[in-house]
Amino acid sequence: VYNVDLTIPDSMEKSFNN
């Protein structure tokens, strides 16, 4: 997973994490 959680919503963060 990237540091996307800092820039995008948590739902998207879960998508990247998945």
N, CA and C atoms as a LAMMPS dump frame, in Angstrom:
ITEM: TIMESTEP
0
ITEM: NUMBER OF ATOMS
54
ITEM: BOX BOUNDS ff ff ff
-5.0000000000000000e+02 5.0000000000000000e+02
-5.0000000000000000e+02 5.0000000000000000e+02
-5.0000000000000000e+02 5.0000000000000000e+02
ITEM: ATOMS id mol type element x y z
1 1 1 N 0.843 -1.211 0
2 1 2 C 0 0 0
3 1 3 C 0.871 1.251 0
4 2 1 N 0.358 2.281 -0.626
5 2 2 C 1.088 3.55 -0.722
6 2 3 C 0.617 4.499 0.372
7 3 1 N 1.167 5.684 0.391
8 3 2 C 0.771 6.688 1.372
9 3 3 C -0.474 7.462 0.935
10 4 1 N -1.309 6.786 0.165
11 4 2 C -2.529 7.377 -0.373
12 4 3 C -3.508 7.823 0.7
13 5 1 N -3.458 7.176 1.85
14 5 2 C -4.354 7.491 2.946
15 5 3 C -4.252 8.947 3.39
16 6 1 N -3.122 9.566 3.091
17 6 2 C -2.902 10.96 3.443
18 6 3 C -3.554 11.927 2.461
19 7 1 N -3.862 11.427 1.276
20 7 2 C -4.393 12.303 0.235
21 7 3 C -5.8 11.96 -0.224
22 8 1 N -6.181 10.698 -0.105
23 8 2 C -7.498 10.268 -0.556
24 8 3 C -8.332 9.688 0.583
25 9 1 N -9.635 9.568 0.385
26 9 2 C -10.516 8.995 1.408
27 9 3 C -10.154 7.566 1.79
28 10 1 N -10.627 7.199 2.975
29 10 2 C -10.361 5.897 3.532
30 10 3 C -10.908 4.751 2.703
31 11 1 N -12.016 4.97 2.039
32 11 2 C -12.577 3.917 1.184
33 11 3 C -11.623 3.582 0.046
34 12 1 N -11.018 4.629 -0.478
35 12 2 C -10.027 4.447 -1.542
36 12 3 C -8.779 3.788 -0.98
37 13 1 N -8.407 4.168 0.218
38 13 2 C -7.257 3.576 0.883
39 13 3 C -7.442 2.074 1.007
40 14 1 N -8.648 1.649 1.311
41 14 2 C -8.946 0.227 1.395
42 14 3 C -8.82 -0.462 0.039
43 15 1 N -9.187 0.232 -0.997
44 15 2 C -9.08 -0.309 -2.351
45 15 3 C -7.619 -0.514 -2.746
46 16 1 N -6.78 0.446 -2.384
47 16 2 C -5.353 0.33 -2.66
48 16 3 C -4.723 -0.765 -1.824
49 17 1 N -5.181 -0.88 -0.62
50 17 2 C -4.679 -1.899 0.292
51 17 3 C -5.089 -3.296 -0.161
52 18 1 N -6.177 -3.402 -0.884
53 18 2 C -6.72 -4.66 -1.336
54 18 3 C -6.149 -5.151 -2.619
